[in-house]
Amino acid sequence: MSQGHTITIEKSERHVRVVHGGRVLAETDRPLELRETGCPVRYYIPAEDVRLDLLTPSETHTVCPFKGTASYWSLPDAPDLVWGYPDPKAGVAEIKDHYCFYEADVS
């Protein structure tokens, strides 16, 4: 990582729930909390706790110099609502098979 840029990942027991259009898309008590310089805390949810059956893979991909290439998934009315890193860089390997949403309720 570049000087001054840090990423920390911690296992959390926070309750994270993602609802869109009245439908629960994800709910977990075992998210990963990812803190990255200059970014809000993001919660990465294990694949088993995400309703992948409701999501459609998107053509969108973005590249993070620290985490790798992100893939995105959409709902019919919410493009690129969720992302994940199918093959993350070694320093953030824990986020493999986890998904992150732009908006999540945390308690």
N, C-alpha and C positions, 0 to 999 in steps of 0.2 A: 504494500500500500504506500501511496505517496506520503511524504512527510506532512504531518498535520491532518491526514485523513484516517479516521479509524472506523472500524465496524466491530461491534461486539454483539454476540448472540448468546442469549441465556434462555434456558428452559423456564417456563412460567407456569403457574397454576391458576392464572387469571381465567375468568370465564369470558370467552370471546364468541360473539354471535353475529352473523351477517344475515340481514334480512333485506330483500329487495322486492318491491311490489307485493308486500304481504307474505312472501314466501321465504322460508329459512333456507339459505344457501349453504351455510356452514355454522357449526357450533362445536366448541371444544373447551376442555379444561386443561389442555396441554399444548398451548401454542409456544412457538419460539418468538421471543422478543428480539427484534433486530434494531439496534441503534447505530445510525450512520451519521457521520459529521455532516451538518447542514440539512438533514432530513428529519421528518417526524418519526417517532417510534412506529415501526411496522410490526404487525403480528402475522407470522407465517403459521398456517394451520395445516396439520397433517392431512394427507390425501384422504385417509379413511373418514375424516370428519367433514368432508366437503361433498356437496351433492353434485358430483361431476356429471351425473346423468342429465342435469339441467343446463350444463354449459357446453358451448360449441367452440372448438378451437378456432382461433383467429389467424389471419395471415400476418398479423403484426408481430414483429420481433424488435427488441431494442438491445443495445449492448452497453453494459456497465463495465468500466475498466476494472472494477474491484470484485464484482460478483459473477460476471460472465454474460451470456446471452439469455435474455428473458423471452419466454413464450407467453401468449395471452389467450384468454378465453372470454367469450361473450354470451350475453343473453340476447334474445331478439330485440329488446328495447334498450339494451345497455352494452354497447360495443366496448371491448377490451376492459371489462369490469374487474377481471382478476388476472394475476400473472404468477409465474413461477419460473424457476431456473432448473430445467431438466438435467443440465450438466454443469453445475456451478463450479467456480474456481475452488481450488483446494482450501483456501483460507476460510471459506464459508460453506464447506461441504454439507453441514447439518441441514441447510435449507432445501436440499434435494428432496423431492416427493412432498413438498409443502407448498401451499398456495397463499397468496396475499391479495387482499381486497383493498380498494381505495377507502371504503367506508366500512367500519366494523364497530359494533357496540362492545365495550369492554367493561367488565365489572369485577 
